Amino acid sequence: MTKSFFRGLVAVLLLLQSNIIQAQSGQFYRSRQTGEWATASNWEWSNTVNGTYTTATAAPNNTANSILIQNGHTITINSNVSLDETTVQAGGVLRWAENTITINNGPGDDLTIAGVFEDARNSATLPNTTPGCMITVMNNGVLRVTVEKNNKDGYASNQNGNLSSNINWQHGAVFDWAVNQKFIDRKSVV
């Protein structure tokens, strides 16, 4: 084999590696199975929304074209996640167990909940949002708070510029207060 053949082979391999590493940006992601958000094998991706999906080599982030949590899958967030154009299908669950979520503003809704978004962290913080981002809780979609230390009133109250101004509650949407603590609407407190 000649040196030029090996140089050509190395060039092709470097080009392929570069495309694989950069493929996350602009890909259409969907959950492949239940598991941790940061585990690439829990995801599959495609170059087109209705194209052929293959097992992802990287977990999605806010540069993906879209992210879909499919019916029957529970994706758990245990590490810092930045997302955009994310949909939780009816029957799907996005469970926030640890660290932070940043919801970025892009075209359309930035997080659509037709299934369940569950805030199960033992923390008093809300998701981070970029200006103009929008979360839509669909008819029969559920936004669930399960731990008492959560800043739960920030999901529903518009006090001090909290998250609620970024949430579109459609008719039939559910705010599931799954904690053993009284909910206080700060707007009605004198």
HULIN-V967191 format. One record per residue. N is the residue number from 0. RES is the residue in one small letter. PSI is psi as a letter, one per 40 degrees, with the letter a starting at -180 (* if undefined). OMEGA is omega in whole degrees, -180 to 180 (* if undefined). D_FIRST is the distance of its C-alpha to the first C-alpha in Angstrom with 1 decimal. Layout:
BEGIN
n & res & psi & omega & d_first
N & RES & PSI & OMEGA & D_FIRST
N & RES & PSI & OMEGA & D_FIRST
END
This chain:
BEGIN
n & res & psi & omega & d_first
0 & m & i & -176 & 0.0
1 & t & i & 178 & 3.8
2 & k & d & -179 & 6.8
3 & s & d & 177 & 8.4
4 & f & d & -180 & 6.6
5 & f & d & 177 & 7.6
6 & r & d & 178 & 10.8
7 & g & d & 179 & 11.6
8 & l & d & 179 & 11.2
9 & v & d & 179 & 13.5
10 & a & d & 179 & 15.8
11 & v & d & 180 & 16.3
12 & l & d & 178 & 17.0
13 & l & d & 177 & 19.4
14 & l & d & 178 & 21.1
15 & l & d & 180 & 21.6
16 & q & d & 179 & 23.0
17 & s & d & 179 & 25.3
18 & n & d & 179 & 26.6
19 & i & d & -179 & 27.3
20 & i & d & -178 & 29.2
21 & q & e & -174 & 31.1
22 & a & d & -179 & 31.8
23 & q & d & -180 & 35.0
24 & s & h & 178 & 36.8
25 & g & e & 179 & 38.2
26 & q & i & 172 & 37.4
27 & f & h & -178 & 40.1
28 & y & i & 167 & 40.7
29 & r & i & 179 & 42.8
30 & s & i & 180 & 43.6
31 & r & d & -177 & 41.8
32 & q & i & 175 & 44.2
33 & t & i & 177 & 46.8
34 & g & a & -177 & 45.7
35 & e & h & 180 & 45.2
36 & w & d & -172 & 44.4
37 & a & e & -180 & 41.7
38 & t & h & -174 & 39.7
39 & a & d & -176 & 36.9
40 & s & e & 175 & 36.9
41 & n & e & -176 & 40.5
42 & w & i & 168 & 39.5
43 & e & i & -177 & 37.6
44 & w & i & 180 & 36.7
45 & s & i & 175 & 36.2
46 & n & e & 178 & 35.7
47 & t & i & -175 & 39.0
48 & v & d & 179 & 42.2
49 & n & f & -178 & 42.2
50 & g & a & 177 & 38.5
51 & t & h & -180 & 36.3
52 & y & i & 175 & 36.5
53 & t & i & 180 & 33.8
54 & t & h & -178 & 34.2
55 & a & i & 175 & 34.2
56 & t & e & 176 & 32.0
57 & a & i & 177 & 34.8
58 & a & i & -179 & 38.6
59 & p & i & 170 & 40.4
60 & n & a & -174 & 42.3
61 & n & e & 178 & 44.4
62 & t & e & 178 & 41.5
63 & a & i & 175 & 41.0
64 & n & d & 176 & 42.5
65 & s & i & 179 & 44.6
66 & i & h & -177 & 44.9
67 & l & h & 170 & 46.7
68 & i & h & -173 & 48.2
69 & q & i & 175 & 48.7
70 & n & h & 178 & 51.8
71 & g & e & -180 & 51.9
72 & h & i & 172 & 49.5
73 & t & h & 177 & 50.7
74 & i & h & -176 & 48.4
75 & t & h & 178 & 49.6
76 & i & h & 177 & 49.2
77 & n & e & 180 & 49.0
78 & s & i & 179 & 47.2
79 & n & h & -177 & 47.7
80 & v & h & 173 & 46.8
81 & s & h & -175 & 46.9
82 & l & i & 177 & 47.3
83 & d & i & 177 & 48.3
84 & e & f & -176 & 48.7
85 & t & h & 179 & 49.1
86 & t & h & 171 & 51.1
87 & v & h & -179 & 52.4
88 & q & i & 171 & 53.2
89 & a & h & -178 & 56.4
90 & g & e & 177 & 55.8
91 & g & i & -179 & 53.1
92 & v & h & 169 & 53.8
93 & l & h & -174 & 52.4
94 & r & h & 180 & 53.8
95 & w & h & -174 & 53.9
96 & a & d & -176 & 54.2
97 & e & i & 173 & 53.2
98 & n & a & -173 & 52.2
99 & t & i & 172 & 52.4
100 & i & h & 171 & 51.7
101 & t & h & 178 & 51.4
102 & i & h & -175 & 52.1
103 & n & i & 179 & 50.9
104 & n & h & 175 & 52.4
105 & g & a & 178 & 50.4
106 & p & i & 179 & 51.5
107 & g & a & 178 & 53.8
108 & d & i & -174 & 54.8
109 & d & d & 171 & 52.6
110 & l & h & 178 & 53.5
111 & t & h & -176 & 55.1
112 & i & h & 173 & 56.7
113 & a & d & 176 & 57.6
114 & g & b & -177 & 57.1
115 & v & h & 166 & 57.8
116 & f & h & -175 & 56.9
117 & e & h & 175 & 58.1
118 & d & h & -175 & 58.8
119 & a & f & -179 & 59.0
120 & r & i & 176 & 58.5
121 & n & g & -172 & 61.1
122 & s & i & 179 & 61.2
123 & a & f & 180 & 63.5
124 & t & i & 177 & 60.9
125 & l & i & 174 & 60.0
126 & p & i & 172 & 56.6
127 & n & i & 178 & 55.7
128 & t & i & 173 & 55.8
129 & t & i & -177 & 54.8
130 & p & h & 176 & 57.5
131 & g & e & -179 & 58.1
132 & c & i & -178 & 56.1
133 & m & h & 175 & 57.7
134 & i & h & 177 & 57.9
135 & t & h & 174 & 59.4
136 & v & h & -174 & 61.0
137 & m & i & 172 & 61.4
138 & n & h & -176 & 64.2
139 & n & e & 172 & 64.0
140 & g & i & -174 & 61.2
141 & v & h & 168 & 62.0
142 & l & h & -172 & 61.7
143 & r & h & 174 & 62.6
144 & v & h & -173 & 63.5
145 & t & e & -175 & 63.8
146 & v & h & -175 & 64.4
147 & e & d & -176 & 67.7
148 & k & e & 180 & 66.2
149 & n & i & 176 & 64.3
150 & n & g & -172 & 65.7
151 & k & d & -178 & 66.5
152 & d & e & 177 & 69.1
153 & g & d & 177 & 66.4
154 & y & d & -172 & 65.0
155 & a & d & -176 & 68.4
156 & s & i & 178 & 70.4
157 & n & f & 178 & 69.9
158 & q & h & 172 & 71.3
159 & n & f & 176 & 69.8
160 & g & f & -179 & 67.0
161 & n & i & -173 & 65.5
162 & l & d & -172 & 62.9
163 & s & d & 178 & 65.3
164 & s & e & 178 & 65.4
165 & n & e & -177 & 61.7
166 & i & h & 175 & 62.4
167 & n & h & 180 & 63.5
168 & w & h & 178 & 65.5
169 & q & i & 179 & 65.7
170 & h & h & -180 & 68.8
171 & g & e & 176 & 68.3
172 & a & i & -175 & 65.8
173 & v & h & 169 & 66.4
174 & f & h & -174 & 66.7
175 & d & h & -180 & 66.7
176 & w & g & -172 & 68.6
177 & a & f & 178 & 67.6
178 & v & i & -180 & 69.1
179 & n & g & -178 & 72.5
180 & q & i & -179 & 73.6
181 & k & h & 175 & 75.8
182 & f & h & -180 & 74.1
183 & i & h & 175 & 75.8
184 & d & h & -174 & 75.5
185 & r & d & 179 & 76.0
186 & k & d & -177 & 77.2
187 & s & e & 179 & 80.3
188 & v & h & -179 & 81.1
189 & v & * & * & 83.9
END
